[in-house]
Amino acid sequence: MTTVNSGGPTGRILVVGGYGAVGATVSATLGAWFPGRVVPAGRDEARARRLGGVRVDVTDPDAFRRVLDELGDVAAVVLCVEPPDAGIARITLERGVRLVDVAATARLLDAVTDLSGTAAAHGATALLSVGVAPGLTNLLARRAHEAVGGAERLDITLLFGTGERHGADALRWTLTALGEAAPGAPYRTDLPGHGTRTAYPFPFSDQHTLRRTLDALDVTTRLCLDSRPLTAALFALQRTGLSGALCRPRVLRPLTGALHRIRLGGDRFAVRVDARRGDRHAVYALTGHEQSRVTGLVAAHATRELLTGSPPPGVHHIEQLPALARLPESLAAHGVVLRRPARRGGDDR
């Protein structure tokens, strides 16, 4: 990687969760582009200090303010962990500091979006939906939407590998989301490298966001895993309502720990977006491996754009920044491959 010398903000980059499954990639990538400016942070003070960072707990806004005061010259904050609310985002934007938020919960993203006026008033920019889903899904959805002249319906399908060592927060989020109701029906489609698979509605935030940013009324995101038996078992629990038990702390904690240690499949993922308008049908898809790593790369590229480009003040989702439209192509060196799957799978229900 080459060092970026942009003449943009020269302050430090605080990466909260900067040593986790996503944050470690963000810290390393930005560290190569902006030497000496990255400050990893997290609740584990010893771990953060070993990396030259600081302790930050996103559940403690007052302590977060003190960290910003002590560092003094923070140009950007990258949140690789989800805070309980938009308080950390508000503190960041009120100081005129750029924000990149890897959150995937629609409720939280809406709360940060509501801070757009605050960000604009302080000359700050926040960028949301910066990962695989949401993130790359949003970018492909915009391409497909435009290809059909404005989609009446968008179907987003994801396949995740069960062999990747995901972070504990990501595992907890996924298991908790299984207990939430997600409208829509199962969907059979062709996923590059995986054949025809059945995917099930899942409450990813992209479908919620895209209804607003693309003015698309019918958007559904569905999920399957590379393990067919595990996919069937988990969504059978969801249909019977038993998945709600996974949200109980006495179940969630040990199950998260077990899944963090056990690898059942591979580390490949696939994304497919189908857009339809009347008889027009556009398909965009991509594949990659190590979803957490690619999420970190997307967040790092987003941060670089905020620091070196000319993003408008306010709060935006990734598909609203034209400068990031070709990000999937930029990730080719990291194993992300754009593909055009056979159309026949898109209507096979």
N, C-alpha and C positions, 0 to 999 in steps of 0.2 A: 504494500500500500504506500501511497505517497502522502507526504505531509501537506495539509491544506493551509494555504497562506492567503486569506481572502480579504483582509482588511475589515472584516466584520467584527462583531463583539469579541473582545479578547479576554473576557473573564473566564472563570472556571465553570466546569460542567459537572453538576452534582447528579450522580446516578444513584437513585434510591433503590435498594435491592441490587446493588452493583456487583454482587458476588454470587447471585443465584443462577438458575438455569438460563434465564433470559438476560439478566443483568450482566453476567460475566462476558457475554458476547458484545453487549453494548459498550461496556467499559473498555474491552480490548480493542474493538474497532475504532471507537472514538479516540482512544489513546494513541493509536497509530496515526490518525489524521491530525490530532491536536495534542502533540506531545507536552506533557507536564500540566495539562489543564483539567484532566479528568479526576474527580474525587469520588471514589466508590463509597457508598453509605448503606447502612442497614441497622437492624436491631442488635445484631451480634457485634458488640463493640470490638472484641478481640479480633474477630475475623476482618472487620472493616479496617482496623488499625494496621493489621499485617499488610494490607494492600495500600497503605498510605491514605486511608480514608477516615471517615468520622461516623459516629453513631447517630442514626436518625430513626425515629419511631413515628410512622405516619398516623398513629392514633394519639399523638401528643403534639398538637399544633403549637403550643407555647415553646416547647423544646425545638421544634422545627424553625420557628422564628429566630431563636437564639443561634442556631447553626448558621442560618443565612447571615445574621449579624456578625458572627465570628469570622466567617469566610470573607465576607465583605464585597467580593467581586464576582459574584455568581452571574453568569450570562444565561445559563439554561439549567433547568431541572428536568431530569428524565425519571418518570415514575415507572418502575418495573414491578411494583407491588400495588395492590389496590387499597387505597385508604377507605375508611368507612363512609366518608362523605366527601363533599367538594371543598372542605376547609383548607386542605393543603394547596389545592389549585388556586383558591382565592388569595391566600397569602402570597403565593408565587407571582400571580398576575398583578396584584396591587403594587408590587415592587417593580413592575416593568420588566420582569424576568420571563424569558421564553419558557414554554412548558411543552413537553412531549409526554403523553400519558398512554401507557400500554393497557389500560383497563379494558375489560371486555363485557362489563355489566351495563345493560342499557340504562338502568336507573341512574347509575353514577355518571355515565357519559352525558345524559340529559342534564344533570345538575351542573356539570362543567360547561356544557354548551350554553347554559343560561348565564354564564359569566362573560359572554362575548362582549357585552357593553363595558364591563369592568376592564377587560383586557384592552379594548380599543382606547378607553379613556387614559390608560397608562402606557400606551404605545407598545403593548406586549402582544405576542402571538402564541396561541396554544394549538397543538396538532393532536387529534385523536384518531382512533382506529388505525393503529400502527403496529400490525403484526401479520400473522397469516389469516386469522379470522377473529376479529375484523382486521382488515388491512388489505392484503392481496385480493381477498374476496371482493372488497369494495372497488378496487381498481379494475378487476376483470368485469364486474357487474356494470361499471360505467361504460367500458368498451362495448359490451354486448348490447347494452341499452341504446347506445348511439348507433350501433350497426343496424338495428331494426327501425330506427327513426323514432325511438321512444317506446320502451317496452310496456306492454299491458300486463305482462307477467314475467317475473324473474324467479328461477329456481336455482338455488346455490347448493351444491352438494360437496361435502367434505369427507375424506377418508383420512383417519389418523392412525399412525403406527402405535401398537401397544408395547413395543419393545424399547421405546425411547425412555430415557430417564428424565421424566418431567419433574419440575419443581413441585414442592409440596403444596404451594398456594394454587398452582394450576390444577393439580389433582383434586384438591378440595373444591375448587370452583366447578369442575366438571361433574363431580359426584353430587354436589348440591343442586346443580342445574338439572340433573336427572329427575329431581323431585318437583320441578316446575312444569306447569302445563305449557305446551307449545302447540299452537294451532296448525292444522294441516294434516295431510295423509302421507303414509310411506310412499317412497318413490324409487322406482327401479331405473337405473341409468348406467351407461358405460363409463367407467373411470379408467383413464390411461394407466396401463400397467397392472390393472387389477380386474379387468373384465366387468361384466354386468353385476352390479351390487344393489342391494336394497338399503336405502338410507331413511332415517326417521327424523321428523321435525325436532329441532333442538333450539333452545333460546339464545343463540348467538345474537349479539347486538347489531350485526350488520344489516339484518333484515329490517330491524326497527329504524335504523339510521337512513337506509336507502329509500325508504318510503318518503322521507322528507327531502333528502338532498337530490334525489333523481325524480321526485314527484311520481314515483311508481307505486300504485296502490296494492298490487298483489306480489309480495316478495316473501319467499319461504326459504329458510336455510335448514338443511338436513345433514345428519351425521351418520357415518358408519365407521367401524374399526377394521383394521386389516384382518382381524380374527372374526370370521363369520359366526362361530358359536358364541363368542363373548358379546358380539353385537346383538344377537338374538336374545341372549340371556338378560342383558342390561335393559333392553327396551321392552322385554316381557315384564320385568319388574315395574317399569314405568307405566305400562298399560294397566297393570293390576293395582297400581297405587302403592305398592310396597316400597318403591324407590324413596318415598318420603322418609322411611326409616334410616336411610343412608345419611340424612342430614342431622341426625341426633349425635351430639358430641361423643357419646360413648361408643358409637358405631363408626362415625366418620374418622375419628383420630386413628384408631388402629388399622382401619381399612386403607387410609391414605398412606400410612407407614408401610403396610404390606405391599401395596402397588408400587411404592417408590423403590422397593427392593427387588421385586420380581419383574422379570421381562418375559412377556408371553409371545411377542411377535417381532416385527422389524421396526425400523425407524423411518420408513418412507411415508409421505403424505401425498394426497392428491386433492386438487380443487377443480371443480367444474361449474361453470355458470351457463345456463340456458336462458336466452331472452326470446320472448315471443310477442309479436304484434300481428294480429290477423294470421295470414299464412306465411309471414316472415319469421325466420328462426335463425338466431345466431348462437354459436357455441364458442366459448373460450375456456381453456383449461391449462393447468400447469401441474407439475410434479416436483418434488424435492425430497430431501431427507433431513431429519432432525428439526422438527417443527419449532422447538424452543430456540434453536440457534438461528433459524431464519427469521423468527419473530424479532430476535435481537438485532439482526442485520437491518430489517425494515425500520426499526426504531432508531438505529444509528444513522441511517440515510436520512430519515426524517429530521433528526436533530441537526445534521450537517446542513440541510436545506434551510432550516430556520436560522442558522448562524451565518451562512454564507450567501444566501439568496436574498430576495426582497419580498418575503411573504407579507400579505396585508395584516394589519393588526386585527385582533378578534380571535374567536375560537372556530377552528375548521376541522373537518374530517379529511382523511388522506385523499379521497377522490375529488375534493374541492380545490386541491392545489395542482394546477397544470404541470408545474415543474417536476412532480413525482409521477406523472402518468406513465412514464417508460421505466419505472422502477423494476417491474418483472424482468425486463431485458437486462438491466444492470446487475441483476443477481445471478446471471448465467454462470459467472465464474465460481459461484458458490453452489452449483449443482441444481439450481432452479431452472426447469425447462418448460417453455411454453409449448403447448401441444394443441392439435385440433382433432379431437376424438370423432369417431364415426357418429353421424347424426341419428342413426337408427335407434341408439340406446336412449335418446332423450324422450321418446314417447312410449317407451315400453313400460307399462305399469302392471 
